């Protein structure tokens, strides 16, 4: 007799397994926390599907039929494997071989990337890290995409997103080391005469210019002569021209001397970016993803 598993309620196999193990309908009912009549009804349904009595009564117990005895080892093995598969083994960072994808702007890649890499080498030596920029994050479908595990940046919005405040990143205005107009502290008027390199991490998407908004609130003119898609590109252009740029303070502190730029001494409008860790609900409860988030957080705050 050919039987499709699609037509079978798998709970009935658990009932049969328990009855065969206990050799009693009553004890099987106690073990499964149901009534004896519920057990009898389940056996009746299974008999109908399999076309076999499965068990017969003998005194207060039951006697399995040859068909039931033939099924018993397969049912027991299947239930053991299913139960084993449902048990979540303790997460071991050192044995994790997953690839994690982190989205962060180029400034964060340079400032925090080395520390994140060092911690992963020490704590998750078999795991791999893939780092993408913010433009790639948007192109991939943001955190709803299965291709990105974690984002460091402005707090995301949308259904299923988790946001954890990380730090406040101040920005600073920089110019090249020997800029001719920076021999002394600039006035607000002189500051307004400088020409800027603007950074648009996702060109063409129309994200609000937060730096420009800060200058507008302060009543200081800000002329953007050109825009680029990364902070490092902006720094390289500033180092070779009379243009200035607004960069994350952490980047300038760590790489300013090497990049050939320094902070401008002027009444620059205060601008702080509230950085956050963002991830999607699909990885929220995953032990490996949770450990990765904690590792990244520790690395960034240590930097």
PLY file of the C-alpha trace (Angstrom):
ply
format ascii 1.0
element vertex 303
property float x
property float y
property float z
element edge 302
property int vertex1
property int vertex2
end_header
0.00 0.00 0.00
1.52 3.30 -1.11
0.94 6.22 1.24
1.92 9.85 0.64
3.34 11.58 3.71
1.53 14.73 2.56
-1.76 13.01 3.41
-0.60 12.04 6.89
-0.86 14.04 10.11
2.62 13.52 11.55
1.27 13.98 15.07
-0.38 10.57 14.64
3.04 8.97 14.34
4.05 10.52 17.66
0.91 9.03 19.22
1.67 5.58 17.81
5.30 5.80 18.96
4.21 6.70 22.49
1.59 3.92 22.62
4.13 1.36 21.42
6.70 2.62 23.92
4.31 2.62 26.89
2.34 -0.46 25.74
-0.69 1.32 27.18
-3.21 3.83 25.91
-3.66 5.29 29.38
0.05 5.77 30.04
0.52 7.20 26.54
-2.26 9.72 27.26
-0.55 10.74 30.52
2.78 11.17 28.78
1.31 13.32 26.01
-0.97 15.24 28.41
-4.18 14.29 26.60
-7.13 12.06 27.40
-7.22 8.30 26.61
-10.11 8.97 24.23
-7.92 11.41 22.28
-5.29 8.69 21.94
-7.93 6.20 20.75
-9.25 8.70 18.21
-5.73 9.32 16.87
-5.10 5.58 16.53
-8.40 5.20 14.70
-7.39 7.92 12.20
-4.00 6.29 11.66
-5.60 2.88 11.18
-7.78 4.37 8.46
-4.78 5.84 6.64
-2.53 2.77 6.97
-5.22 0.12 6.59
-4.00 -1.85 9.60
-5.28 -2.28 13.21
-1.78 -1.34 14.50
-2.56 -2.44 18.08
-5.02 -4.79 19.76
-6.02 -4.93 23.38
-4.66 -7.56 25.76
-5.92 -7.14 29.32
-5.05 -3.60 30.38
-2.30 -3.31 27.79
-1.96 -3.49 24.03
-0.24 -5.79 21.54
1.26 -4.29 18.34
0.53 -5.83 14.98
3.37 -6.90 12.66
2.79 -3.69 10.66
3.18 -1.56 13.80
6.33 -3.44 14.83
7.79 -2.86 11.36
7.03 0.88 11.55
8.28 1.38 15.12
12.07 1.64 14.44
11.61 4.11 11.55
9.20 6.27 13.53
11.49 6.28 16.59
14.54 7.16 14.46
12.70 9.95 12.67
11.44 11.48 15.90
14.92 11.38 17.45
16.44 13.12 14.44
13.70 15.73 14.36
14.05 16.42 18.09
17.82 16.68 17.72
17.42 19.11 14.84
15.14 21.31 16.90
17.65 21.61 19.73
19.84 24.70 19.39
23.45 23.89 20.19
25.39 26.49 22.23
27.01 29.02 19.91
30.80 28.70 19.74
32.37 31.83 18.19
35.70 30.12 17.51
33.99 27.46 15.37
31.68 29.79 13.46
32.44 29.68 9.72
29.77 32.13 8.54
30.32 35.14 6.31
28.99 38.35 7.86
28.30 41.46 5.79
28.72 44.87 7.41
27.57 48.08 5.74
29.42 51.23 6.81
30.64 54.41 5.14
34.27 54.61 4.02
35.22 56.77 7.02
34.03 54.04 9.35
35.77 51.41 7.26
39.08 53.19 7.78
38.55 54.18 11.42
36.81 51.09 12.82
37.52 48.43 10.19
40.99 47.46 11.51
39.69 47.00 15.06
36.72 44.94 13.88
39.02 42.78 11.77
41.41 42.27 14.70
38.61 41.22 17.03
37.19 38.83 14.47
40.62 37.26 13.96
40.90 36.73 17.70
37.35 35.69 18.57
35.90 34.29 15.32
38.97 33.08 13.40
36.98 30.88 11.01
34.38 33.50 10.12
34.68 35.85 7.17
33.80 39.52 6.96
32.45 41.33 3.91
32.31 45.13 4.15
30.17 47.22 1.79
29.52 50.94 1.52
26.26 52.78 2.00
25.55 52.98 -1.73
25.85 49.19 -1.93
23.57 48.84 1.09
20.87 50.84 -0.71
21.43 48.99 -3.99
21.08 45.61 -2.27
17.71 46.56 -0.80
18.89 47.82 2.58
18.68 45.57 5.64
15.59 43.78 4.32
18.02 42.06 1.94
19.44 38.77 3.12
22.84 39.98 1.87
23.49 42.51 4.67
23.66 41.57 8.36
24.49 44.85 10.06
24.68 48.57 9.30
26.64 51.25 11.17
25.26 54.70 10.43
22.16 56.81 10.74
19.26 55.01 12.38
17.21 53.17 9.82
13.43 53.27 9.63
10.95 50.68 8.51
9.13 47.55 9.50
11.27 44.86 11.07
14.31 47.06 11.75
16.13 47.07 15.09
18.14 50.14 16.07
20.67 50.37 18.90
22.32 53.77 19.62
26.08 53.50 19.28
27.80 56.88 19.60
27.61 60.55 18.67
30.04 61.34 15.84
31.01 65.00 15.64
32.13 66.47 12.34
34.94 68.94 11.71
35.83 71.27 8.86
39.24 70.53 7.32
41.59 72.18 4.85
45.03 71.28 3.52
47.94 71.84 5.86
49.30 74.91 4.06
46.01 76.48 3.02
46.76 80.22 2.48
43.63 81.45 4.23
44.11 79.53 7.48
46.99 81.35 9.14
44.67 82.62 11.89
41.16 82.07 13.24
38.60 82.90 10.60
35.55 85.10 11.12
32.09 83.85 10.24
32.26 86.01 7.11
35.60 84.53 6.07
34.24 81.04 6.79
31.36 81.78 4.44
33.80 82.63 1.64
35.35 79.15 1.58
34.33 76.68 -1.12
33.41 73.15 -0.04
33.62 69.55 -1.21
30.30 67.92 -0.35
30.01 64.21 0.40
27.03 62.31 -0.97
27.35 58.66 0.06
24.41 57.66 -2.14
24.43 60.08 -5.10
21.13 60.79 -6.75
18.95 59.51 -3.91
18.11 62.96 -2.60
19.09 62.42 1.01
18.93 65.56 3.11
22.15 67.59 3.34
22.54 67.68 7.13
25.77 69.69 7.03
24.17 72.28 4.78
21.21 72.46 7.16
23.57 73.20 10.08
25.19 76.08 8.15
21.76 77.43 7.19
20.65 77.43 10.83
23.80 79.34 11.77
23.25 81.88 8.97
26.61 81.08 7.36
26.97 80.70 3.61
28.20 77.33 2.36
29.14 77.09 -1.30
29.59 73.49 -2.48
31.97 73.51 -5.44
31.82 69.75 -6.04
30.41 66.57 -4.57
32.04 63.17 -4.17
30.75 59.78 -2.96
33.22 59.23 -0.13
34.93 61.02 2.75
38.37 59.78 1.72
37.93 61.22 -1.77
36.89 64.52 -0.22
40.02 64.49 1.96
42.26 63.76 -1.02
40.77 66.67 -2.98
41.07 69.02 -0.01
44.74 68.05 0.44
45.46 69.07 -3.16
43.34 72.24 -3.48
42.03 75.27 -1.62
38.68 73.57 -1.09
37.49 72.50 2.38
35.33 69.60 3.52
33.35 68.44 6.52
34.60 65.04 7.75
33.93 62.80 10.75
36.11 63.83 13.67
37.19 60.23 14.29
38.55 59.97 10.74
40.52 63.21 11.07
41.88 62.21 14.46
43.06 58.85 13.17
44.14 59.73 9.63
44.27 63.53 9.31
48.06 63.80 9.34
48.47 61.01 6.80
45.75 62.51 4.60
47.40 65.94 4.72
44.47 67.84 6.22
43.86 69.73 9.45
40.93 71.32 11.24
39.93 74.85 10.29
40.00 77.34 13.17
36.67 79.10 12.66
33.14 79.35 14.13
32.06 76.20 12.28
28.40 75.29 12.93
28.19 72.34 15.29
27.05 69.17 13.59
26.79 65.77 15.29
25.68 62.53 13.68
23.96 60.04 15.96
25.43 56.73 14.86
23.57 53.48 15.46
23.78 49.77 14.87
20.90 48.64 12.68
19.78 45.15 11.75
16.68 43.33 10.57
14.29 41.14 12.52
15.33 38.11 10.44
18.72 37.99 12.25
17.61 39.41 15.61
17.46 36.10 17.49
20.25 34.33 15.61
23.11 33.55 18.07
25.87 34.07 15.50
24.46 37.39 14.27
23.93 38.52 17.87
27.56 37.75 18.75
28.74 39.57 15.62
26.75 42.66 16.60
28.28 42.63 20.08
31.77 42.22 18.61
31.29 45.18 16.26
29.90 47.32 19.06
32.88 46.56 21.32
35.34 47.26 18.52
33.80 50.61 17.59
33.50 51.87 21.15
37.06 50.81 21.91
38.22 52.90 18.96
0 1
1 2
2 3
3 4
4 5
5 6
6 7
7 8
8 9
9 10
10 11
11 12
12 13
13 14
14 15
15 16
16 17
17 18
18 19
19 20
20 21
21 22
22 23
23 24
24 25
25 26
26 27
27 28
28 29
29 30
30 31
31 32
32 33
33 34
34 35
35 36
36 37
37 38
38 39
39 40
40 41
41 42
42 43
43 44
44 45
45 46
46 47
47 48
48 49
49 50
50 51
51 52
52 53
53 54
54 55
55 56
56 57
57 58
58 59
59 60
60 61
61 62
62 63
63 64
64 65
65 66
66 67
67 68
68 69
69 70
70 71
71 72
72 73
73 74
74 75
75 76
76 77
77 78
78 79
79 80
80 81
81 82
82 83
83 84
84 85
85 86
86 87
87 88
88 89
89 90
90 91
91 92
92 93
93 94
94 95
95 96
96 97
97 98
98 99
99 100
100 101
101 102
102 103
103 104
104 105
105 106
106 107
107 108
108 109
109 110
110 111
111 112
112 113
113 114
114 115
115 116
116 117
117 118
118 119
119 120
120 121
121 122
122 123
123 124
124 125
125 126
126 127
127 128
128 129
129 130
130 131
131 132
132 133
133 134
134 135
135 136
136 137
137 138
138 139
139 140
140 141
141 142
142 143
143 144
144 145
145 146
146 147
147 148
148 149
149 150
150 151
151 152
152 153
153 154
154 155
155 156
156 157
157 158
158 159
159 160
160 161
161 162
162 163
163 164
164 165
165 166
166 167
167 168
168 169
169 170
170 171
171 172
172 173
173 174
174 175
175 176
176 177
177 178
178 179
179 180
180 181
181 182
182 183
183 184
184 185
185 186
186 187
187 188
188 189
189 190
190 191
191 192
192 193
193 194
194 195
195 196
196 197
197 198
198 199
199 200
200 201
201 202
202 203
203 204
204 205
205 206
206 207
207 208
208 209
209 210
210 211
211 212
212 213
213 214
214 215
215 216
216 217
217 218
218 219
219 220
220 221
221 222
222 223
223 224
224 225
225 226
226 227
227 228
228 229
229 230
230 231
231 232
232 233
233 234
234 235
235 236
236 237
237 238
238 239
239 240
240 241
241 242
242 243
243 244
244 245
245 246
246 247
247 248
248 249
249 250
250 251
251 252
252 253
253 254
254 255
255 256
256 257
257 258
258 259
259 260
260 261
261 262
262 263
263 264
264 265
265 266
266 267
267 268
268 269
269 270
270 271
271 272
272 273
273 274
274 275
275 276
276 277
277 278
278 279
279 280
280 281
281 282
282 283
283 284
284 285
285 286
286 287
287 288
288 289
289 290
290 291
291 292
292 293
293 294
294 295
295 296
296 297
297 298
298 299
299 300
300 301
301 302
